[in-house]
Amino acid sequence: MANIRDLKKDINYVLGDIIEAVYIWELTNPSKDDKKAEAIIDEAINTFDELILKVNDKEVENKKQHFKAINASLEEKGRKLIEKINGLS
C-alpha cells in the first residue's frame, strides 16, 4: 500500500461503485421493492464511515499491519455487499 490517501480513495471508489450498482438496479427494476436495495446502500455508507474512522485513528502501534487489516476488511465487506446486490430479485 502506497499511503493513507490511496487507501481512502480505494474505500471511496469501492463503496461508491457498490452504491452506484444499487442505483442502477433500482432504475432497471422500477416495479421491484426498493427496501432491500436501500438497506444495501445504508450498509455501504455505514461501512464507509467505519473504515474511514479506522484509517484516521492516530493511536495505532503498528500502522502497516493496521492498514493491511483495513484493506482486508474493505475487500471482505465489499464482496459481501456485491453478493447482496447479486441476490436482489
Secondary structure, 3 states (H helix, E strand, C coil): CCCHHHHHHHHHHHHHHHHHHHHHHHHHCCCCCCHHHHHHHHHHHHHHHHHHHHHCCCCCCCHHHHHHHHHHHHHHHHHHHHHHHHCCC
